[in-house]
Amino acid sequence: MRIGVIGAGNIGGTLGGRWQATGHEVIYGLRDPGKREGARSIDEALGGAEVVLLAIPGGAVVDFVNDNAKALDGKTVIDATNNVRGAALNSWADCQPVVPNARLYRAFNIYGWDVFAAPTIGGQQPDLFYAGPDEGHEDVERLISDIGLRPVRVGDADQAGTVDGLLRLWFTLTRDHGRHIAFKLLTD
């Protein structure tokens, strides 16, 4: 898969590196491509991408989507951001009308980068809970699996807040248990 990773910090850099290691073509899109070897402009990263990962500051998502609506519309867009200072952790309500043909997914936002870097915890494969449309979810699940996590879809876009609730729980638990923690859904 050809993945445009917008942002190459802890989240974008870790996920992009893991995807490259499993054979995906990853193009990092940065405002200043000189900050990472091999990075390109945002336009170049979005141009041929099948999937776009947003790994930028959460408060910048709405402006980014508005500025790049034409390039994003019709693509699978994974929002791994958290707008911790905003009224909501995600910006879907503001983004969906701007890119009505994009398949928006809320994923990779409930854990810190260190879980993605070393996904086996206590000998177990953690689950990554995500939300987004049924159409195209196979690509998102493949990318989650390629990181080493088990994908668990909690529903469509209306469940983005449920996924965000897991981030709040993760943050709370890190105070006593450290950052290298994750969740597991157990069923019969």
Backbone as ProteinMPNN parsed JSONL, in Angstrom:
{"seq_chain_A": "MRIGVIGAGNIGGTLGGRWQATGHEVIYGLRDPGKREGARSIDEALGGAEVVLLAIPGGAVVDFVNDNAKALDGKTVIDATNNVRGAALNSWADCQPVVPNARLYRAFNIYGWDVFAAPTIGGQQPDLFYAGPDEGHEDVERLISDIGLRPVRVGDADQAGTVDGLLRLWFTLTRDHGRHIAFKLLTD", "coords_chain_A": {"N_chain_A": [[0.841, -1.175, 0.0], [0.442, 2.284, -0.651], [1.323, 4.83, 1.401], [0.707, 7.979, 2.662], [2.243, 9.724, 5.066], [1.574, 12.216, 7.143], [3.405, 14.261, 8.897], [6.151, 13.529, 10.94], [6.89, 12.945, 13.503], [6.958, 11.473, 16.793], [4.649, 9.711, 16.659], [3.919, 9.599, 13.82], [6.463, 9.013, 12.704], [7.129, 6.59, 13.984], [4.97, 4.822, 13.302], [5.117, 4.984, 10.479], [7.706, 3.954, 10.026], [7.399, 1.317, 10.961], [5.485, 0.392, 9.142], [6.936, 0.6, 6.757], [8.824, -1.381, 7.233], [7.273, -3.622, 6.912], [6.822, -3.717, 4.247], [5.285, -1.732, 3.019], [4.894, 1.209, 0.986], [5.985, 4.168, 2.08], [5.526, 7.589, 2.292], [6.687, 10.416, 3.685], [5.145, 13.406, 4.431], [5.959, 16.702, 4.826], [5.927, 20.081, 6.064], [8.391, 21.264, 6.003], [10.441, 19.541, 4.28], [13.154, 19.042, 4.597], [13.651, 18.355, 7.191], [13.569, 15.66, 7.67], [15.172, 12.848, 6.45], [14.559, 11.849, 3.168], [11.949, 12.745, 3.198], [9.125, 14.435, 1.735], [7.351, 17.121, 0.076], [4.134, 18.113, 1.344], [2.147, 18.086, -0.624], [3.281, 16.282, -2.491], [3.365, 13.936, -0.963], [0.668, 13.46, -0.508], [-0.259, 13.177, -3.08], [0.001, 10.587, -4.561], [-0.912, 8.84, -2.696], [-2.656, 6.087, -1.302], [-3.687, 5.739, 1.173], [-3.887, 8.003, 3.865], [-2.199, 9.102, 6.683], [-2.83, 11.131, 9.364], [-0.717, 12.701, 11.415], [-0.24, 14.99, 12.967], [-0.216, 18.014, 15.002], [-3.181, 18.026, 16.976], [-4.768, 20.341, 17.054], [-4.307, 21.466, 14.605], [-5.587, 20.103, 12.609], [-8.117, 20.745, 11.349], [-7.527, 23.066, 9.825], [-5.551, 21.935, 8.187], [-7.015, 19.986, 6.752], [-8.883, 21.645, 5.456], [-7.101, 23.133, 3.844], [-6.094, 21.156, 2.19], [-8.151, 19.801, 0.984], [-8.992, 18.948, -1.617], [-7.005, 17.098, -2.373], [-7.321, 15.186, -0.384], [-9.963, 14.281, -0.477], [-11.903, 11.496, -1.259], [-10.009, 9.654, -0.528], [-8.7, 7.207, 1.831], [-8.494, 8.27, 5.043], [-6.708, 8.383, 7.935], [-7.056, 9.418, 11.142], [-4.894, 10.125, 13.546], [-4.591, 11.95, 15.474], [-4.85, 14.047, 18.436], [-6.74, 16.466, 19.814], [-6.042, 17.901, 22.407], [-6.526, 20.277, 23.697], [-8.887, 21.153, 22.724], [-12.527, 21.347, 22.374], [-13.439, 18.856, 21.713], [-11.712, 15.74, 21.295], [-11.277, 14.922, 18.711], [-11.623, 16.072, 15.299], [-13.656, 15.492, 13.541], [-16.326, 16.358, 13.04], [-15.983, 18.877, 11.94], [-14.382, 18.299, 9.754], [-15.545, 16.328, 8.062], [-17.647, 17.512, 6.366], [-16.03, 18.954, 4.612], [-14.514, 17.155, 3.194], [-16.298, 15.209, 1.795], [-16.246, 12.774, 0.414], [-14.181, 11.323, 1.395], [-12.919, 8.559, 3.276], [-13.074, 8.52, 6.507], [-11.198, 7.598, 9.313], [-10.838, 6.907, 12.743], [-8.133, 6.205, 14.408], [-5.184, 4.759, 15.926], [-4.816, 6.632, 17.907], [-5.163, 6.166, 20.594], [-3.091, 5.241, 22.137], [0.285, 5.806, 23.282], [3.247, 6.547, 21.341], [5.194, 4.712, 22.057], [3.953, 2.279, 22.526], [3.323, 1.503, 19.944], [5.855, 1.183, 18.938], [6.857, -1.001, 20.349], [4.881, -3.385, 20.377], [4.117, -5.774, 21.72], [2.99, -6.67, 24.836], [3.499, -7.739, 28.038], [3.679, -10.296, 27.006], [1.471, -10.448, 25.409], [-0.651, -9.664, 22.587], [-1.805, -6.538, 22.08], [-5.029, -4.918, 21.612], [-6.204, -2.663, 19.127], [-8.489, -0.253, 19.142], [-10.802, 1.178, 16.919], [-12.621, 3.524, 14.851], [-14.813, 3.997, 12.079], [-15.93, 4.009, 8.612], [-17.574, 1.123, 7.146], [-16.913, 0.488, 4.512], [-13.855, 0.04, 3.076], [-12.554, -0.588, 5.417], [-10.937, -2.799, 5.583], [-8.357, -2.183, 4.654], [-7.477, -0.449, 6.669], [-7.547, -2.174, 8.855], [-5.591, -3.975, 8.058], [-3.321, -2.338, 8.176], [-3.253, -1.81, 10.912], [-2.837, -4.404, 11.895], [-0.345, -4.875, 10.729], [1.269, -3.303, 12.283], [1.384, -4.786, 14.515], [-0.708, -5.063, 16.212], [-4.035, -6.043, 17.257], [-6.858, -5.422, 15.346], [-9.882, -3.802, 16.343], [-12.936, -2.922, 15.463], [-15.129, -0.442, 16.451], [-17.33, 0.731, 15.437], [-19.027, 3.005, 13.172], [-18.405, 6.385, 12.032], [-19.842, 7.683, 14.0], [-18.95, 6.634, 16.339], [-16.519, 7.682, 17.045], [-16.082, 9.223, 19.326], [-16.268, 7.279, 21.295], [-13.939, 5.807, 20.874], [-12.162, 7.861, 21.508], [-12.685, 8.041, 24.22], [-11.308, 5.858, 25.194], [-8.709, 6.755, 24.958], [-8.688, 8.695, 26.977], [-8.983, 7.024, 29.211], [-6.604, 5.528, 28.942], [-4.663, 7.565, 29.34], [-5.243, 8.186, 32.044], [-4.631, 5.754, 33.338], [-1.908, 5.578, 32.823], [-0.656, 7.076, 34.727], [-0.266, 5.518, 37.029], [0.706, 3.142, 36.002], [2.612, 3.487, 34.04], [3.675, 4.252, 30.622], [3.764, 2.16, 28.759], [1.4, 0.514, 28.233], [-1.653, -1.185, 27.334], [-4.826, -2.137, 25.846], [-7.103, -4.966, 25.895], [-9.592, -6.808, 24.352], [-11.671, -9.247, 25.569], [-13.373, -12.141, 24.677], [-15.845, -14.788, 24.371]], "CA_chain_A": [[0.0, 0.0, 0.0], [1.188, 3.543, -0.644], [0.806, 5.58, 2.544], [1.221, 9.313, 2.92], [2.264, 10.015, 6.502], [1.711, 13.656, 7.326], [4.031, 14.407, 10.205], [7.15, 12.473, 11.139], [7.296, 12.956, 14.905], [6.917, 10.17, 17.457], [3.593, 8.841, 16.131], [4.094, 9.408, 12.386], [7.736, 8.351, 12.435], [7.087, 5.202, 14.455], [4.062, 4.044, 12.463], [5.684, 4.919, 9.134], [8.834, 3.025, 10.036], [6.893, -0.058, 11.094], [4.857, 0.033, 7.87], [8.006, 0.373, 5.774], [9.434, -2.671, 7.548], [6.395, -4.7, 6.45], [6.729, -3.671, 2.801], [4.474, -0.644, 2.471], [5.601, 2.388, 0.496], [5.627, 5.279, 2.951], [6.071, 8.89, 1.923], [6.441, 11.408, 4.733], [4.864, 14.742, 3.937], [6.267, 17.704, 5.846], [6.023, 21.473, 5.592], [9.816, 21.438, 5.722], [10.943, 18.195, 4.029], [14.55, 18.908, 5.005], [13.746, 17.918, 8.588], [13.671, 14.2, 7.728], [15.737, 12.293, 5.223], [13.597, 11.19, 2.299], [10.619, 13.364, 3.257], [8.747, 15.245, 0.579], [6.34, 18.126, 0.386], [2.823, 17.551, 1.658], [1.479, 17.817, -1.906], [3.837, 15.057, -3.063], [2.962, 12.79, -0.136], [-0.76, 13.215, -0.708], [-0.533, 12.939, -4.489], [-0.243, 9.211, -4.97], [-1.232, 7.998, -1.536], [-3.941, 5.391, -1.197], [-4.089, 5.98, 2.563], [-3.189, 9.139, 4.471], [-2.201, 9.146, 8.137], [-2.611, 12.459, 9.939], [0.049, 12.622, 12.659], [0.122, 16.388, 13.188], [-0.914, 18.468, 16.209], [-4.634, 17.936, 16.856], [-5.348, 21.65, 16.788], [-4.018, 21.873, 13.226], [-6.252, 19.201, 11.67], [-9.158, 21.407, 10.545], [-6.853, 23.895, 8.818], [-4.887, 21.05, 7.231], [-8.025, 19.395, 5.87], [-9.384, 22.723, 4.594], [-6.059, 23.494, 2.872], [-5.76, 20.019, 1.321], [-9.405, 19.071, 0.768], [-9.04, 18.31, -2.938], [-6.096, 15.95, -2.369], [-7.78, 14.194, 0.586], [-11.295, 13.771, -0.774], [-11.878, 10.229, -1.985], [-8.976, 8.767, 0.021], [-8.829, 6.725, 3.199], [-7.751, 9.179, 5.909], [-6.662, 7.91, 9.318], [-6.779, 10.517, 12.068], [-4.21, 9.656, 14.753], [-4.321, 13.142, 16.274], [-5.68, 14.332, 19.61], [-6.805, 17.895, 20.102], [-6.212, 17.873, 23.859], [-6.986, 21.585, 24.18], [-10.148, 21.461, 22.062], [-13.775, 20.901, 22.998], [-13.458, 17.415, 21.445], [-10.381, 15.249, 20.956], [-11.159, 14.783, 17.261], [-12.189, 17.176, 14.507], [-14.464, 14.912, 12.479], [-17.517, 17.162, 12.72], [-15.551, 19.974, 11.076], [-13.687, 17.801, 8.563], [-16.39, 15.522, 7.171], [-18.28, 18.277, 5.279], [-15.016, 19.484, 3.697], [-14.058, 16.025, 2.374], [-17.429, 14.286, 1.929], [-15.992, 11.477, -0.214], [-13.086, 10.634, 2.084], [-13.282, 7.566, 4.282], [-12.359, 8.966, 7.705], [-11.054, 6.621, 10.39], [-10.24, 7.356, 14.003], [-7.295, 5.07, 14.811], [-3.813, 5.044, 16.353], [-4.808, 7.803, 18.784], [-5.448, 5.839, 21.995], [-1.857, 4.851, 22.817], [1.488, 6.565, 22.972], [4.095, 5.986, 20.29], [6.005, 3.618, 22.575], [3.193, 1.039, 22.342], [3.467, 1.127, 18.53], [7.249, 0.781, 18.728], [7.016, -2.326, 20.962], [3.479, -3.681, 20.618], [3.844, -6.911, 22.595], [3.011, -6.221, 26.231], [3.222, -8.875, 28.918], [3.533, -11.478, 26.175], [0.174, -10.391, 24.732], [-0.879, -8.731, 21.482], [-2.904, -5.628, 22.432], [-6.024, -4.542, 20.62], [-6.325, -1.245, 18.793], [-9.876, 0.067, 18.86], [-10.89, 2.241, 15.93], [-13.953, 3.799, 14.315], [-14.827, 4.469, 10.705], [-16.905, 3.34, 7.758], [-17.371, -0.27, 6.785], [-16.22, 0.48, 3.226], [-12.44, 0.362, 3.178], [-11.96, -0.895, 6.724], [-9.935, -3.866, 5.46], [-7.04, -1.551, 4.562], [-7.131, 0.058, 8.0], [-7.255, -3.334, 9.702], [-4.285, -4.505, 7.645], [-2.274, -1.454, 8.719], [-3.207, -2.044, 12.358], [-2.189, -5.71, 12.076], [1.059, -4.766, 10.351], [1.973, -2.689, 13.415], [1.495, -5.818, 15.543], [-1.865, -4.981, 17.087], [-5.249, -6.668, 16.734], [-7.868, -4.385, 15.125], [-11.243, -3.976, 16.834], [-13.77, -1.813, 14.986], [-16.217, -0.187, 17.389], [-18.461, 1.281, 14.702], [-18.833, 4.02, 12.149], [-17.926, 7.694, 12.498], [-20.557, 8.084, 15.208], [-18.277, 6.047, 17.5], [-15.2, 8.297, 17.258], [-16.009, 9.626, 20.728], [-16.013, 6.073, 22.091], [-12.501, 5.574, 20.743], [-11.499, 8.917, 22.28], [-12.825, 7.701, 25.634], [-10.223, 4.943, 25.541], [-7.521, 7.583, 25.169], [-8.796, 9.278, 28.318], [-8.694, 5.945, 30.155], [-5.177, 5.228, 28.835], [-3.945, 8.636, 30.044], [-5.459, 8.032, 33.486], [-3.904, 4.573, 33.803], [-0.454, 5.754, 32.72], [-0.141, 7.7, 35.965], [0.151, 4.48, 37.973], [1.232, 1.95, 35.344], [3.567, 3.829, 32.994], [3.134, 4.467, 29.273], [3.745, 0.967, 27.922], [0.211, -0.253, 28.587], [-2.632, -1.234, 26.268], [-6.093, -2.795, 26.166], [-7.41, -6.238, 25.24], [-10.989, -7.231, 24.41], [-11.775, -10.689, 25.781], [-14.699, -12.664, 24.35], [-15.942, -16.253, 24.236]], "C_chain_A": [[0.89, 1.244, 0.0], [0.542, 4.464, 0.386], [1.496, 6.93, 2.623], [1.113, 9.592, 4.397], [2.55, 11.498, 6.653], [2.147, 13.904, 8.76], [4.978, 13.246, 10.431], [7.71, 12.509, 12.557], [7.206, 11.556, 15.487], [5.876, 9.233, 16.855], [3.833, 8.56, 14.645], [5.361, 8.654, 12.046], [7.735, 6.887, 12.845], [6.194, 4.349, 13.568], [4.624, 3.894, 11.045], [6.835, 3.932, 9.045], [8.4, 1.575, 10.131], [6.231, -0.514, 9.791], [5.896, -0.212, 6.785], [8.629, -1.002, 5.987], [8.575, -3.851, 7.095], [6.097, -4.601, 4.952], [5.851, -2.59, 2.202], [5.381, 0.477, 1.968], [5.099, 3.581, 1.315], [6.325, 6.54, 2.46], [5.683, 9.875, 3.017], [6.231, 12.763, 4.082], [5.045, 15.753, 5.047], [6.254, 19.099, 5.236], [7.455, 21.794, 5.222], [10.433, 20.054, 5.52], [12.393, 17.976, 4.445], [14.726, 18.416, 6.431], [13.831, 16.405, 8.746], [14.19, 13.701, 6.393], [14.659, 11.553, 4.443], [12.196, 11.783, 2.32], [10.391, 14.221, 2.018], [7.759, 16.315, 1.022], [5.018, 17.422, 0.686], [2.079, 17.213, 0.373], [1.974, 16.509, -2.529], [3.389, 13.828, -2.285], [1.494, 12.447, -0.348], [-1.062, 12.74, -2.121], [-0.874, 11.515, -4.856], [-0.646, 8.288, -3.851], [-2.599, 7.35, -1.672], [-4.556, 5.669, 0.169], [-3.254, 7.141, 3.083], [-3.333, 9.03, 5.98], [-1.935, 10.576, 8.57], [-1.964, 12.286, 11.303], [0.637, 14.002, 12.94], [-0.532, 16.834, 14.488], [-2.428, 18.501, 15.989], [-5.304, 19.251, 16.532], [-5.148, 22.139, 15.366], [-4.814, 21.082, 12.191], [-7.254, 19.928, 10.782], [-8.528, 22.277, 9.466], [-6.18, 23.026, 7.762], [-5.892, 20.464, 6.241], [-8.6, 20.461, 4.938], [-8.378, 23.06, 3.494], [-5.788, 22.396, 1.841], [-6.978, 19.186, 0.942], [-9.423, 18.316, -0.56], [-8.184, 17.041, -2.969], [-6.56, 14.834, -1.432], [-9.104, 13.546, 0.207], [-11.205, 12.53, -1.659], [-10.856, 9.241, -1.458], [-9.401, 8.217, 1.387], [-7.919, 7.598, 4.05], [-7.86, 8.665, 7.338], [-6.221, 9.074, 10.199], [-6.197, 9.95, 13.357], [-3.935, 10.802, 15.712], [-5.221, 13.206, 17.498], [-5.599, 15.815, 19.906], [-7.084, 18.06, 21.598], [-6.672, 19.21, 24.438], [-8.343, 21.982, 23.589], [-11.352, 20.977, 22.849], [-13.953, 19.395, 22.812], [-12.047, 16.998, 21.05], [-10.178, 15.098, 19.456], [-11.904, 15.911, 16.568], [-13.104, 16.69, 13.394], [-15.64, 15.782, 12.077], [-17.169, 18.316, 11.781], [-14.949, 19.494, 9.759], [-14.601, 17.09, 7.578], [-17.061, 16.342, 6.074], [-17.286, 18.793, 4.229], [-14.515, 18.409, 2.74], [-15.14, 14.935, 2.395], [-17.205, 12.912, 1.321], [-14.808, 10.735, 0.393], [-13.669, 9.616, 3.061], [-12.436, 7.89, 5.512], [-12.381, 7.887, 8.777], [-10.389, 7.284, 11.584], [-9.458, 6.172, 14.537], [-5.901, 5.568, 15.188], [-3.732, 6.262, 17.271], [-4.948, 7.444, 20.255], [-4.225, 5.416, 22.794], [-0.745, 5.83, 22.463], [2.325, 5.825, 21.933], [4.865, 4.76, 20.758], [5.281, 2.279, 22.494], [3.324, 0.569, 20.893], [4.887, 0.639, 18.236], [7.514, -0.628, 19.257], [5.634, -2.841, 21.351], [3.171, -4.905, 21.479], [4.03, -6.462, 24.038], [2.629, -7.402, 27.117], [2.998, -10.161, 28.148], [2.232, -11.515, 25.374], [0.183, -9.4, 23.572], [-2.05, -7.831, 21.87], [-3.859, -5.418, 21.274], [-5.926, -3.053, 20.362], [-7.768, -1.014, 18.357], [-9.912, 1.258, 17.907], [-12.334, 2.393, 15.486], [-13.815, 4.305, 12.898], [-15.765, 3.638, 9.872], [-16.552, 1.888, 7.471], [-16.588, -0.375, 5.474], [-14.765, 0.915, 3.412], [-11.79, -0.028, 4.487], [-10.902, -1.994, 6.648], [-8.523, -3.294, 5.363], [-6.579, -1.053, 5.924], [-6.781, -1.099, 8.927], [-5.911, -3.96, 9.33], [-3.161, -3.652, 8.226], [-2.147, -1.605, 10.229], [-2.486, -3.361, 12.633], [-0.704, -5.643, 11.759], [1.901, -4.068, 11.419], [2.201, -3.725, 14.517], [0.352, -5.797, 16.536], [-3.052, -5.688, 16.438], [-6.312, -5.59, 16.564], [-9.23, -4.771, 15.694], [-12.034, -2.739, 16.421], [-14.95, -1.646, 15.938], [-17.428, 0.433, 16.713], [-18.034, 2.327, 13.707], [-18.345, 5.323, 12.79], [-18.611, 8.14, 13.782], [-19.914, 7.531, 16.477], [-16.871, 6.615, 17.74], [-15.031, 8.721, 18.709], [-15.769, 8.447, 21.656], [-14.527, 5.741, 22.063], [-11.739, 6.613, 21.575], [-11.6, 8.67, 23.784], [-11.743, 6.74, 26.092], [-8.907, 5.69, 25.727], [-7.539, 8.191, 26.571], [-8.47, 8.238, 29.391], [-7.204, 5.621, 30.137], [-4.35, 6.274, 29.577], [-4.057, 8.484, 31.557], [-4.641, 6.871, 34.032], [-2.392, 4.74, 33.738], [0.144, 6.368, 33.98], [0.4, 6.659, 36.935], [0.874, 3.307, 37.322], [2.268, 2.228, 34.269], [2.912, 3.868, 31.624], [3.029, 3.202, 28.423], [2.636, 0.023, 28.386], [-0.767, -0.188, 27.42], [-3.828, -2.049, 26.719], [-6.263, -4.074, 25.36], [-8.89, -6.54, 25.445], [-11.016, -8.747, 24.538], [-13.209, -11.121, 25.509], [-14.665, -14.184, 24.336], [-15.995, -16.617, 22.774]], "O_chain_A": [[1.97, 1.241, 0.591], [-0.627, 4.831, 0.266], [2.724, 7.011, 2.646], [0.009, 9.686, 4.932], [3.639, 11.97, 6.327], [1.366, 13.775, 9.703], [4.637, 12.099, 10.143], [8.864, 12.147, 12.785], [7.357, 10.567, 14.77], [6.185, 8.077, 16.568], [3.941, 7.399, 14.251], [5.349, 7.759, 11.201], [8.278, 6.039, 12.137], [6.601, 3.275, 13.126], [4.607, 2.8, 10.481], [6.924, 3.161, 8.09], [8.961, 0.705, 9.465], [6.392, -1.663, 9.38], [5.75, -1.133, 5.981], [8.927, -1.707, 5.022], [9.086, -4.956, 6.914], [5.229, -5.308, 4.442], [5.689, -2.54, 0.983], [6.492, 0.666, 2.466], [3.926, 3.948, 1.241], [7.537, 6.561, 2.243], [4.502, 10.134, 3.245], [7.048, 13.209, 3.276], [4.379, 15.684, 6.08], [6.533, 19.278, 4.05], [7.712, 22.507, 4.252], [10.903, 19.448, 6.483], [12.814, 16.834, 4.627], [15.842, 18.091, 6.837], [14.132, 15.913, 9.834], [13.698, 14.094, 5.336], [13.934, 10.728, 4.999], [11.34, 11.367, 1.539], [11.328, 14.664, 1.355], [7.387, 16.396, 2.193], [4.824, 16.264, 0.316], [1.445, 16.162, 0.286], [1.176, 15.719, -3.034], [3.071, 12.797, -2.877], [1.123, 11.273, -0.366], [-2.012, 11.987, -2.337], [-1.943, 11.261, -5.411], [-0.713, 7.073, -4.039], [-3.567, 7.979, -2.099], [-5.771, 5.813, 0.307], [-2.065, 7.249, 2.783], [-4.439, 8.886, 6.499], [-0.926, 11.167, 8.186], [-2.589, 11.783, 12.236], [1.844, 14.158, 13.124], [-1.343, 16.088, 15.037], [-2.899, 18.95, 14.944], [-6.303, 19.28, 15.814], [-5.758, 23.128, 14.962], [-4.718, 21.373, 10.999], [-7.236, 19.74, 9.565], [-8.951, 22.23, 8.311], [-6.23, 23.342, 6.573], [-5.646, 20.45, 5.034], [-8.784, 20.201, 3.748], [-8.762, 23.251, 2.341], [-5.308, 22.679, 0.744], [-6.852, 18.005, 0.618], [-9.834, 17.157, -0.605], [-8.597, 16.026, -3.529], [-6.235, 13.667, -1.652], [-9.341, 12.384, 0.536], [-10.513, 12.527, -2.677], [-10.835, 8.092, -1.9], [-10.344, 8.711, 2.005], [-6.713, 7.662, 3.811], [-8.956, 8.528, 7.881], [-5.143, 9.638, 10.012], [-6.918, 9.365, 14.166], [-3.148, 10.661, 16.648], [-6.229, 12.504, 17.58], [-4.532, 16.35, 20.208], [-8.216, 18.325, 22.003], [-7.16, 19.254, 25.567], [-8.881, 23.037, 23.926], [-11.216, 20.287, 23.859], [-14.55, 18.732, 23.66], [-11.276, 17.807, 20.533], [-9.046, 15.14, 18.973], [-12.712, 16.61, 17.178], [-13.308, 17.397, 12.407], [-15.921, 15.927, 10.887], [-17.973, 18.688, 10.926], [-15.001, 20.208, 8.758], [-14.437, 17.244, 6.367], [-17.05, 15.906, 4.923], [-17.666, 19.039, 3.085], [-14.134, 18.71, 1.609], [-14.922, 13.858, 2.95], [-17.909, 11.967, 1.678], [-14.472, 9.636, -0.049], [-14.764, 9.795, 3.596], [-11.246, 7.582, 5.561], [-13.431, 7.335, 9.107], [-9.492, 8.115, 11.438], [-10.048, 5.229, 15.065], [-5.5, 6.668, 14.809], [-2.664, 6.862, 17.393], [-4.861, 8.333, 21.102], [-4.313, 5.25, 24.01], [-0.826, 6.574, 21.485], [2.129, 4.635, 21.685], [5.161, 3.868, 19.962], [5.933, 1.238, 22.403], [3.426, -0.632, 20.64], [5.086, -0.223, 17.38], [8.308, -1.367, 18.676], [5.246, -2.752, 22.515], [2.034, -5.047, 21.93], [5.082, -5.944, 24.414], [1.559, -7.99, 26.956], [2.225, -11.02, 28.573], [1.933, -12.52, 24.728], [0.931, -8.423, 23.58], [-3.179, -8.311, 21.979], [-3.543, -5.701, 20.119], [-5.607, -2.274, 21.261], [-8.206, -1.523, 17.325], [-9.157, 2.218, 18.062], [-13.164, 1.513, 15.71], [-12.831, 4.958, 12.551], [-16.34, 2.666, 10.362], [-15.392, 1.483, 7.543], [-15.706, -1.224, 5.339], [-14.494, 2.031, 3.856], [-10.588, 0.178, 4.659], [-10.063, -2.111, 7.542], [-7.589, -3.86, 5.93], [-5.415, -1.219, 6.287], [-5.826, -1.011, 9.699], [-5.179, -4.423, 10.205], [-2.163, -4.183, 8.714], [-1.041, -1.533, 10.767], [-1.621, -3.426, 13.506], [0.108, -6.277, 12.433], [3.121, -4.23, 11.449], [3.094, -3.569, 15.349], [0.425, -6.436, 17.586], [-3.073, -5.904, 15.227], [-6.644, -4.904, 17.53], [-9.678, -5.908, 15.551], [-11.831, -1.65, 16.957], [-15.683, -2.6, 16.199], [-18.454, 0.64, 17.36], [-16.848, 2.512, 13.433], [-17.926, 5.341, 13.947], [-18.032, 8.89, 14.568], [-20.296, 7.922, 17.58], [-16.119, 6.078, 18.553], [-13.941, 8.59, 19.266], [-15.133, 8.6, 22.699], [-13.929, 5.432, 23.094], [-10.779, 6.273, 22.266], [-10.701, 9.046, 24.537], [-11.304, 6.794, 27.241], [-8.084, 5.306, 26.557], [-6.523, 8.197, 27.266], [-7.768, 8.532, 30.358], [-6.597, 5.455, 31.195], [-3.452, 5.933, 30.346], [-3.066, 8.638, 32.27], [-4.021, 6.998, 35.088], [-1.667, 4.114, 34.511], [1.33, 6.19, 34.258], [1.414, 6.892, 37.592], [1.577, 2.558, 38.001], [2.761, 1.291, 33.641], [1.73, 3.553, 31.484], [2.27, 3.181, 27.454], [2.884, -1.088, 28.856], [-0.722, 0.742, 26.615], [-3.848, -2.585, 27.827], [-5.662, -4.251, 24.3], [-9.383, -6.53, 26.573], [-10.445, -9.453, 23.706], [-14.151, -10.538, 26.046], [-13.596, -14.793, 24.295], [-16.078, -17.798, 22.434]]}, "name": "protein", "num_of_chains": 1, "seq": "MRIGVIGAGNIGGTLGGRWQATGHEVIYGLRDPGKREGARSIDEALGGAEVVLLAIPGGAVVDFVNDNAKALDGKTVIDATNNVRGAALNSWADCQPVVPNARLYRAFNIYGWDVFAAPTIGGQQPDLFYAGPDEGHEDVERLISDIGLRPVRVGDADQAGTVDGLLRLWFTLTRDHGRHIAFKLLTD"}
